[in-house]
Amino acid sequence: MTDTLEPLVFAGGRDVRTQLAIKRAIDIVLSGLGLVFLSPALLLIMLLVKTTSRGDVFYTCHWVGQGGRRFDGYKFRTMVADADVQEAALQHLNEMEGPAFKLTNDPRITPLGHVLRKYSLDELPQLWSVLKGDLSLVGPRPPRVHEYEQFTAFQRQKLTVQPGITCLWQVEGRHRINNYDDWVERDLEYIRTWSLGLDLMILAKTAGVVIKGTGI
């Protein structure tokens, strides 16, 4: 596995700027419509999170985006209030090789959190980040700040484009990937082969994954 930083940009040829403008327009329209039409569900989930466990309704994600730019995103809280503090004590159980943390049966997840994660409902507040322009609907998932600080040059290549809510690795083997470099390889494949058609395919597959309840 090479550790050199390659100059990566979205595929698309000379009309890539036009395609990226269309990609952004799709993000704005779909995220805006989603926030409007899903507002009753958002309010219900907010009430359920607040009344079923102690802590804030939203979990603030300190993420790193394109070019290393840091920003805050939000998810519905699915874990106990002191989950970040507990993570250090669970590191010996980490199933992911690399800077990220993965634990299949994470004891920090609340009963409601299991349901929200199963159907990816905890991800819905990220539509606001898409509308703002911090995220795209489709793109490499952004790393947390402390994960990014451990990145190799190879891993930093995934941040040459705008991060997103869903991408290839999430619809094609998320639960089978236990090596962070394999995750990055899927992100780089997305970047190298990107097209609007690929984004639409990933969104369609994501919808299927959500409906089946296997999470994104």
C-alpha positions in Angstrom: 0.0 0.0 0.0 1.6 3.3 -1.1 1.9 6.1 1.4 2.4 8.8 -1.2 -0.1 11.5 -1.9 -1.4 11.4 -5.4 -3.1 14.4 -7.1 -6.7 13.2 -7.2 -9.7 15.1 -8.6 -13.1 14.0 -9.6 -13.3 12.2 -13.0 -15.5 13.9 -15.6 -13.2 15.4 -18.3 -13.4 19.0 -19.4 -17.1 19.4 -18.3 -16.4 18.4 -14.7 -17.3 22.0 -13.4 -20.7 21.8 -15.0 -21.3 18.3 -13.6 -20.2 19.5 -10.1 -22.6 22.4 -10.4 -25.4 20.0 -11.2 -24.3 17.8 -8.3 -24.5 20.8 -5.9 -28.0 21.7 -7.3 -29.2 18.1 -6.7 -27.8 18.4 -3.1 -29.7 21.6 -2.4 -33.0 20.4 -3.9 -33.0 17.0 -2.3 -31.8 18.1 1.1 -34.2 21.0 1.2 -37.2 18.8 0.2 -36.1 16.2 2.7 -35.9 18.6 5.6 -39.4 20.0 4.7 -41.2 16.7 4.1 -39.5 14.8 6.9 -40.0 17.6 9.5 -42.8 15.6 11.4 -40.5 12.6 11.6 -37.6 14.8 12.8 -39.7 16.3 15.5 -40.9 12.9 16.7 -37.4 11.5 16.8 -36.2 14.6 18.7 -39.0 14.0 21.3 -38.1 10.3 21.6 -34.4 10.9 22.0 -35.0 13.5 24.7 -37.5 11.4 26.7 -35.8 8.0 26.5 -32.3 8.7 27.7 -30.2 11.4 29.4 -28.3 13.8 27.2 -28.7 16.2 24.3 -31.0 15.4 21.4 -28.2 15.9 18.8 -24.7 14.5 18.8 -22.2 17.1 17.5 -19.7 15.6 15.1 -16.3 17.4 14.8 -15.4 16.4 11.3 -12.7 17.2 8.7 -13.8 17.9 5.2 -12.3 18.7 1.8 -8.7 19.9 2.0 -8.6 19.4 5.7 -11.3 22.0 6.5 -12.9 21.4 9.9 -16.6 21.7 10.5 -19.4 20.6 12.8 -22.1 18.2 11.7 -25.0 16.7 13.6 -26.7 13.4 14.1 -29.5 12.3 16.4 -27.8 11.0 19.6 -27.8 7.2 19.6 -25.4 6.6 22.5 -25.2 7.4 26.2 -24.3 10.9 27.1 -20.6 10.1 28.0 -20.0 7.8 25.0 -16.9 9.7 23.9 -15.3 9.3 27.3 -16.0 5.6 27.3 -14.5 5.1 23.9 -11.0 5.1 25.3 -11.8 2.2 27.6 -13.2 0.2 24.6 -10.2 0.7 22.3 -9.0 -2.9 23.0 -12.2 -4.2 21.4 -11.9 -2.1 18.2 -12.7 -4.2 15.1 -11.2 -1.7 12.6 -7.5 -1.6 11.8 -6.5 2.0 11.4 -7.6 5.4 12.9 -11.4 4.7 13.0 -13.3 2.9 15.7 -15.8 0.1 15.0 -17.5 -2.2 17.5 -20.4 -4.4 16.3 -22.1 -4.8 19.7 -21.2 -1.4 21.1 -22.5 -1.2 24.7 -22.8 2.6 24.6 -25.8 2.5 22.1 -29.2 3.1 23.7 -32.2 1.0 22.9 -33.7 3.7 20.8 -30.3 4.2 19.2 -30.3 0.7 17.9 -33.6 1.4 16.1 -32.4 4.7 14.7 -29.1 3.2 13.4 -30.9 0.2 11.9 -32.9 2.4 9.6 -30.2 5.2 9.4 -32.6 7.7 11.0 -29.8 9.1 13.1 -28.3 10.4 9.9 -31.2 12.7 8.9 -29.9 15.9 10.6 -27.0 15.7 8.2 -29.4 17.0 5.5 -28.8 20.4 7.1 -25.1 20.0 6.5 -25.8 19.2 2.9 -28.0 22.2 2.5 -25.3 24.4 4.0 -22.6 23.0 1.7 -20.5 21.2 4.3 -21.5 17.8 3.0 -22.8 16.4 -0.2 -25.4 13.6 -0.4 -22.8 11.3 -1.9 -19.1 11.4 -1.2 -16.4 9.9 1.1 -17.5 9.9 4.7 -15.7 12.7 6.7 -13.3 11.5 9.5 -13.5 12.8 13.0 -10.7 15.3 13.9 -8.7 12.8 16.1 -9.0 10.2 13.3 -7.7 12.7 10.7 -4.7 13.6 12.9 -3.6 9.9 12.5 -4.0 9.8 8.8 -1.3 8.7 6.5 -0.7 10.6 3.2 -2.5 7.8 1.4 -5.6 8.2 3.6 -5.6 12.0 3.2 -6.4 11.5 -0.5 -10.1 10.8 0.4 -10.3 14.5 1.4 -9.4 15.9 -2.0 -13.2 16.1 -2.7 -16.2 17.1 -0.7 -17.3 14.5 1.8 -20.8 13.1 1.8 -23.5 11.2 3.8 -23.2 8.0 1.8 -20.7 6.4 -0.6 -19.5 3.2 -2.2 -18.1 1.5 0.9 -21.4 2.0 2.7 -23.6 0.3 0.1 -21.0 -2.3 -1.0 -19.7 -4.1 2.1 -19.7 -1.7 5.0 -20.1 -4.5 7.5 -17.3 -6.6 5.9 -14.6 -3.9 5.9 -12.3 -4.0 9.0 -9.2 -2.3 7.5 -9.3 1.5 7.1 -7.1 1.4 4.0 -9.7 -0.9 2.3 -12.3 1.8 3.1 -10.1 4.5 1.6 -9.5 2.4 -1.5 -13.3 2.3 -2.1 -13.4 6.1 -1.6 -10.6 6.6 -4.1 -12.3 4.4 -6.6 -15.4 6.6 -6.2 -13.3 9.7 -6.9 -11.5 8.2 -9.9 -14.7 7.0 -11.5 -17.1 9.7 -10.4 -20.0 10.7 -12.5 -23.5 12.0 -11.9 -24.8 8.6 -12.9 -22.6 7.0 -10.2 -24.0 9.3 -7.6 -27.6 8.4 -8.6 -26.7 4.7 -8.5 -25.3 5.1 -5.0 -28.4 7.0 -3.8 -30.6 4.3 -5.2 -28.6 1.6 -3.5 -28.6 3.6 -0.2 -32.4 3.8 -0.3 -32.6 0.1 -0.6 -30.2 -0.4 2.3 -32.2 2.0 4.4 -35.5 0.2 3.6 -34.0 -3.2 4.4 -32.8 -1.8 7.8 -29.1 -2.7 7.3 -27.9 0.9 8.0 -25.7 3.2 5.9 
